[in-house]
Amino acid sequence: MDPTQWDAPFPLIVAALFCIVLTRSNATYWVGRLIARGASRTRASRWMETPGYRRAAARLNTWGAPVVAASFLTIGVQTVINLAAGANRMPLIRYIPATVVGSTAWAFLYGSVGFVGFEAFTLLWEHSPAAAVVGAILALAGLAWFVVRQVRRGRSVADLEATSDER
């Protein structure tokens, strides 16, 4: 689904993407509310106890609506933030405007340049499959490095918090 290849006017593309992401984010919010309500009786409770979920919930409680809006500009965080907003029962009067702002930004970005990375990889593959494979490996290695760094950073923060709690 490459919106840059759709045979439609740009405003229509942005409007369609806006509706798609707004629906998805709100559905995730309501799933979060439902999961939180019955989490103690399901397997989902284990996932909601993970460090990533707890960090997202803490950021959400600290920063609220701006975190929800900014999450639309990230990869992999948007779903967790919206789920945490629902699970923490973020008031809809703050949540809905934040998702409108985030969905608007996401729709404009994805509708214009968001698919460029995939297109660039496809062109590279057509010219040199070996270079494309090397590029993919380097990208995955960079992602793995980033994830490991974040996990270690999360552990060190948790260690510092535990140490300060003991005092």
C-alpha positions in Angstrom: 0.0 0.0 0.0 2.1 2.9 -1.3 0.0 6.1 -1.1 2.5 7.9 -3.3 1.4 5.6 -6.2 -2.4 6.0 -5.7 -4.1 7.6 -8.6 -5.9 10.2 -6.5 -5.5 13.9 -5.5 -3.1 14.5 -2.6 -5.8 15.9 -0.3 -7.9 12.7 -0.8 -4.9 10.6 0.0 -4.2 12.5 3.2 -7.8 12.3 4.2 -7.9 8.6 3.6 -4.7 8.0 5.6 -6.0 10.3 8.4 -9.2 8.2 8.7 -7.2 4.9 8.7 -4.8 6.0 11.4 -7.4 7.7 13.5 -9.5 4.6 13.5 -6.6 2.4 14.3 -5.3 4.5 17.1 -8.8 4.8 18.7 -9.4 1.1 18.3 -6.0 0.5 20.1 -7.1 2.9 22.9 -10.3 1.0 23.5 -8.5 -2.4 23.4 -6.2 -1.0 26.1 -9.2 -0.1 28.2 -10.7 -3.5 27.7 -7.5 -5.3 28.4 -6.9 -3.3 31.6 -10.3 -4.1 32.8 -9.8 -7.8 32.5 -6.1 -8.1 32.5 -5.8 -9.9 35.8 -7.8 -12.8 34.3 -5.9 -13.1 31.0 -2.5 -13.7 29.6 -2.4 -10.0 28.6 -1.5 -9.1 32.1 2.1 -10.4 31.5 2.5 -8.1 28.6 1.3 -5.1 30.5 3.9 -5.9 33.2 6.8 -5.6 30.7 9.4 -2.8 31.1 8.4 -1.3 27.8 4.8 -1.0 28.7 5.6 0.4 32.1 7.9 3.0 30.6 5.2 4.0 28.1 2.6 4.3 30.8 4.9 6.4 33.0 5.6 8.8 30.1 2.0 8.9 29.4 1.1 9.8 33.0 3.9 12.4 33.1 3.4 14.0 29.7 -0.1 12.9 28.6 -1.5 14.3 25.3 1.8 15.5 23.8 3.2 12.0 24.1 0.2 10.6 22.3 0.6 13.2 19.5 4.4 12.7 19.2 4.0 8.9 19.2 2.6 9.1 15.6 6.0 10.3 14.4 7.8 7.1 15.7 8.0 3.5 14.6 6.9 0.9 17.0 5.9 3.2 19.9 2.6 4.5 18.6 0.6 1.3 19.3 2.1 0.9 22.8 1.4 4.5 23.7 -2.2 4.3 22.5 -2.7 1.0 24.3 -1.3 2.6 27.5 -3.5 5.6 27.1 -6.5 3.3 27.1 -5.3 1.1 29.9 -4.6 4.1 32.0 -8.0 5.5 31.1 -6.7 8.8 29.7 -9.7 11.2 29.5 -11.1 11.3 26.0 -11.2 15.1 26.2 -7.4 15.1 26.1 -6.9 11.9 24.1 -9.1 12.7 21.1 -7.4 16.0 20.3 -4.0 14.4 20.7 -4.9 11.7 18.2 -6.3 14.2 15.7 -3.0 16.1 15.8 -0.9 13.0 15.6 -3.0 11.4 12.8 -2.8 14.6 10.8 1.0 14.7 11.0 1.2 11.0 10.2 -1.1 11.2 7.2 0.8 14.1 5.7 4.2 12.4 6.2 3.2 9.0 5.1 1.2 10.4 2.1 4.2 12.3 0.8 7.6 10.9 1.8 6.8 8.0 4.2 7.2 5.3 1.6 10.4 6.6 0.1 12.6 4.2 2.1 10.8 1.2 0.6 11.0 2.7 -2.9 14.8 3.3 -2.4 15.3 -0.3 -1.3 13.4 -1.6 -4.3 15.5 0.5 -6.7 18.7 -0.6 -5.0 17.6 -4.2 -5.3 17.0 -3.8 -9.0 20.5 -2.4 -9.5 22.4 -4.5 -7.0 20.8 -7.2 -4.9 24.0 -7.7 -3.0 24.1 -4.0 -2.0 20.5 -4.2 -1.0 21.2 -7.3 1.3 24.2 -5.5 2.8 22.2 -2.4 3.4 19.4 -4.5 5.0 21.9 -6.2 7.3 23.4 -2.9 8.3 20.0 -1.5 9.0 19.0 -4.5 11.1 22.4 -4.4 13.0 21.8 -0.7 13.7 18.3 -1.5 15.0 19.6 -4.4 17.1 22.2 -2.0 18.6 19.6 0.6 19.4 17.3 -1.9 21.0 20.1 -3.4 23.2 21.2 0.1 24.1 17.6 1.1 25.1 17.2 -2.1 27.2 20.5 -1.5 29.0 19.5 2.1 29.6 16.2 1.0 30.9 17.8 -1.4 33.3 20.2 1.2 34.6 17.4 3.6 35.2 15.5 0.9 37.0 18.6 0.2 39.1 18.9 3.8 40.0 15.3 4.1 40.9 15.5 0.9 43.1 18.6 2.3 44.8 16.9 5.7 45.5 13.9 3.9 46.8 16.0 2.0 49.3 17.4 5.1 50.8 
